[in-house]
């Protein structure tokens, strides 16, 4: 059975996919446009990276209305990119979409690229959240679909190191959606801090 990998064109989810691919896991990659500012560039990076690294092509799911109705700094430039970055329910939405897709393609798991919770900023980035989400999905679908977070023991510095060792470049992680990293969003700051430590 395949597993659904939630992919974004960013370094975390692409590394997660590469590691699974190395282990011979059959992947069903899913890209979700939830209305994020960087969706177009993320999707372009995702397609290019999957082709370059011989990963299966991703399917795009469009739920962009979520970010329009529930705005945050990562879905509208009218809000602050960093201070207003929290998008309520984002990871739950991603997991629910991924699990529904898993149900349809007969996958038994959905994987998300969350890192070590000690550096998490939001409540939906913890192992407790993942376990509760898994239980909720089982109740909703009457089927046990495992929620996996293969990178949960790793820091961003670990991810950068593993990505470098695999020649992983040209990922896109900036929440602002511009051609160049903004240096101000949560993702850009996280990467910059990790590079300083490594």
KEDO-339063 format. One record per atom (N, C-alpha, C): residue in one letter; x, z, y negated. Coordinates in steps of 0.02 Angstrom, whole numbers, plus 50000, padded with zeros to 5 digits. Layout:
<recs>
aXZY;...
</recs>
This chain:
<recs>
x500425000050060;x500005000050000;x500445000049938;x500224996549885;x500604996649823;x500455002949783;x500865004149732;x500685009249683;x500615005749615;x500155008149575;x500065005449508;x500565008949462;x500985004949429;x501455007749381;x501205006149311;x501135011349270;x500925010549201;x501535008549161;x501545002349138;x502134999649105;x501994997949032;x502514998448991;x502414997448919;x502944993148886;x503434990948925;x503994987348895;x504514992148867;x504404998648873;x504875003648850;x505375005548903;x505865009348884;x506415010948929;x506195015448987;x505745020248975;x505535024949027;x505145021349083;x504625017749063;x504205014549115;x504575008849150;x505025005449115;x505395000049148;x505895002849198;x506235008249178;x506695011549225;x506305014149286;x505735017249274;x505315019649329;x505165014049378;x504995008249352;x504835002449395;x505445000049432;x506014999949398;x506634997649431;x506835002349488;x506775008849477;x506945013649529;x506485012949590;x505845012049577;x505375011049632;x505525004549669;x505684999349632;x505844992949662;x506464993449706;x506964997249683;x507574998349722;x507425001749789;x506905005849789;x506715009449850;x506255005349895;x506104999249874;x505684994949914;x504934996249907;x504744999849855;x504035001349843;x503684995049816;x503104993549842;x502714987849818;x502344990049755;x502434986149701;x502184988149636;x501594983749614;x501124986949578;x500574983449545;x500594985649472;x501014982549431;x501114984849362;x500504983549318;x500344988449276;x499774987849231;x499994989749160;x499894985149113;x500024986449042;x499364987649008;x499314993148971;x498684994848938;x498764994548862;x498364990248832;x498324989848759;x497764994548737;x497955000348711;x497455005148689;x497385005248613;x497654999948581;x497604999348509;x498235001548473;x498785002448510;x499415004548479;x499694999148434;x500035001348381;x500324996748332;x500824991948364;x501184994248414;x501704990148445;x501464986048504;x500824985548515;x500564982348577;x500834975348588;x500844971148536;x501064964248544;x501794963848565;x502214967648531;x502934967648549;x503064971148615;x502684976348630;x502754979748694;x502594975048751;x502044971348744;x501824966848797;x502334961248807;x502604958548751;x503114953348756;x503734955848792;x503944961948774;x504534964948806;x504404966148880;x503814968548895;x503624969948964;x503674963649007;x503394958248984;x503404951949022;x504114949549032;x504524949748979;x505214947448983;x505624951749031;x505544958249026;x505924962849068;x505744962149142;x505114961349156;x504894960649225;x505154954149256;x505174948949216;x505444942549240;x506194943149251;x506544946049202;x507274946749206;x507494950849265;x507134956249280;x507344960849333;x506964959749399;x506644954049404;x506304952149466;x505774957149487;x505414959749438;x504864964349451;x504214960349451;x503694962649486;x503064959049485;x502774958549414;x502434953149401;x502114952149335;x501584957549324;x501554959949262;x501064965049245;x500384961949227;x499864965649239;x499194963849218;x499054967549153;x498734964249105;x498564967449042;x497834969749043;x497724976049025;x497054978749018;x496954980448944;x496434977648915;x496304978548843;x495754983748831;x495964989648807;x495494994748786;x495674996848714;x495844991748674;x496094992948606;x495594996548561;x494964996148579;x494454999548539;x494555007048537;x494895009748588;x495015017048590;x495425019148529;x495975015648517;x496395017448460;x496085016048393;x495595011448391;x495255009948328;x494755015448311;x494415017948361;x493905023148350;x494205030148346;x494755031148383;x495105037648383;x495805036348355;x495865035448289;x496515033448261;x497035038948261;x497655036848259;x498225041348251;x498785037448218;x499335040648207;x499895037348175;x500195031748216;x500035031448281;x500305026048322;x499805020348331;x499205021048302;x498705015648306;x498515012748238;x498695016148184;x498535013548117;x499085015448068;x499275010748026;x499785012047975;x499505016147917;x498845017447918;x498545021647866;x498695029047876;x498965030747936;x499155037647951;x499905038047959;x500175044047959;x500895045047963;x501145043948035;x501655039848042;x501905037748107;x502155043548149;x502425048648117;x502715054148154;x502235060248155;x502065062648096;x501665068848091;x500965068048122;x500695061948122;x500025060748149;x500055056848215;x500605057548252;x500715053448312;x500245055248370;x500005061448372;x499595063448430;x498945059348433;x498845056048490;x498235052348502;x497855055948557;x497325059648540;x496975063848589;x496735059848650;x496935062148708;x496715058948770;x497095052848792;x497635051148758;x497985044848774;x498205044648847;x498575049648870;x498835049448938;x498285050048990;x497755053648974;x497185053949020;x496855047049025;x496785043648967;x496515036848967;x496945032249010;x497605032649000;x498065028249039;x497995029549113;x497965035849133;x497915037449203;x497235035449233;x496705036349194;x496045034349218;x496015026749228;x496275023049179;x496295015649185;x496725013649245;x497295016949251;x497745015349307;x497435016949374;x497085022549378;x496775024449441;x496195019849459;x495805017749409;x495255013049421;x495525006449447;x496085004249418;x496404998149442;x496674999149513;x496965004949525;x497215006549592;x496645006349643;x496075008949624;x495485008849668;x495315001649688;x495334997149639;x495134990249651;x495654986249690;x496304987849681;x496824984049717;x497044987749780;x496684993049797;x496814997049858;x497515000149857;x497725002549798;x498345006349792;x498175013749802;x498665017549824;x498525024649837;x498835029249785;x499135026349732;x499455030449681;x499515026649615;x499555030549562;x499705027749496;x500285031749467;x500775028249440;x501385031449415;x501445030649340;x501635036049306;x501715036149234;x502415038649216;x502705035949164;x503405037449148;x503515043449104;x503215049049120;x503335055149081;x504005058249100;x504335061249050;x504985064349061;x504915071949066;x505485075349069;x505505082649078;x505065086049024;x504605090349045;x504135093448997;x504465098148946;x505095100148956;x505405104648908;x505465101348839;x505475094748837;x505525091248774;x504855088248751;x504315089948786;x503665086948769;x503385089948705;x503045085648669;x502735087648605;x501985088648612;x501695085448663;x500965085248668;x500725088348734;x500105090848735;x499855094348795;x499755089948856;x499735083348847;x499625078948904;x500275075948931;x500805080048928;x501455077748954;x501745082749004;x501325086949033;x501565092249077;x501345090949149;x501685094449196;x501495093849266;x500795096749279;x500615101949242;x499945104849250;x499415099649231;x499525095949178;x499065090649157;x499005085449213;x499575083449242;x499565078249294;x499155080449354;x499235086749375;x498865089249433;x498115089449418;x497935091649358;x497225091849340;x496935084849336;x497325080149310;x497105073249305;x496985070349375;x497435071949421;x497365069649490;x496715072249521;x496565078549509;x495945081449536;x495335078149504;x495365076949439;x494805073749404;x494685066749430;x495225063149443;x495155056349469;x494835056449538;x495025061249580;x494735061649647;x493985063149643;x493795067549598;x493075069149590;x492705062949565;x492995059449518;x492675053649488;x492595047849537;x493105046749579;x493115040749621;x492995042149695;x492945048649712;x492845050549782;x493395047649826;x493995047349799;x494575044849835;x495185048249806;x495645050349848;x496255053549824;x496765048149804;x496875047549740;x497385043049712;x497915047549681;x498505047449709;x499035051849686;x499255049949615;x499395054949574;x499675053849508;x500415055649511;x500845050749502;x501565051649508;x501905051349440;x502415055349433;x502845055249373;x503565055549397;x503835049949421;x504495049949453;x505075052249409;x504975052049343;x505515053949297;x505435060949268;x504965064849295;x504785071349265;x505365076349265;x505855075349307;x506435079949309;x507005077749262;x506915071949231;x507455069149191;x507325069749116;x507865070149078;x507835070049005;x507925062948980;x507825061848916;x507925055248888;x508665053048895;x509125057848889;x509835056248898;x509965053748969;x509645056949018;x509705054749088;x509455047549095;x508885046249064;x508575039649068;x509035034349037;x509315035748979;x509765031048947;x510365029548992;x510625034649024;x511205033849068;x511025029449129;x510455030849160;x510245027049219;x510075019849200;x509785018949141;x509615012249118;x510245008149106;x510745011349075;x511385007949061;x511715005749126;x511705010049176;x512015008549240;x511685002549274;x511065001049257;x510704995549287;x510664989449242;x511014989649186;x511004984049140;x510334982949107;x509964988349100;x509294987949069;x509364988048993;x509194982448962;x509234981748889;x508604978148864;x508544977848798;x508004974148765;x507304976948781;x507274983448792;x506614986748798;x506334987748727;x505694989248723;x505384990448658;x505004996948659;x505195001748616;x504885008348618;x504635010848551;x504725007148497;x504545009548430;x503795009548421;x503525015248400;x502805015848390;x502555012248327;x503005010548282;x502795007348220;x502614999948229;x502884996948282;x502704990048298;x503094984648261;x503624986548225;x504014981648188;x504544978248230;x504864973148201;x505384969448237;x505994973748251;x506134978548207;x506704983048215;x506444990248223;x506804994448260;x506585001448267;x506525004848199;x505975008548189;x505845011548124;x506285017648110;x506515020948164;x506935026848156;x506555033048136;x505895032548128;x505485038148104;x504975040648155;x504785036348201;x504255038348249;x504545042948302;x504105046148339;x504305050848391;x504775047548441;x504615041448461;x505015037948511;x505715036348485;x505765033748424;x506415032048395;x506845038248387;x506545043648365;x506925049948356;x507155052648423;x506735052248473;x506915054648540;x507515050848567;x507505044348558;x508065040148582;x508705041648543;x508645042248477;x509225043748435;x509535050448453;x509125055448464;x509365062148483;x509715061948551;x509435058148597;x509735057548664;x510405053948662;x510455049048619;x511085045448612;x511635049848582;x511445054348538;x511925059048508;x512195063848561;x511765065848608;x511965070548660;x512385067448715;x512305060848723;x512665057548779;x513345054948758;
</recs>
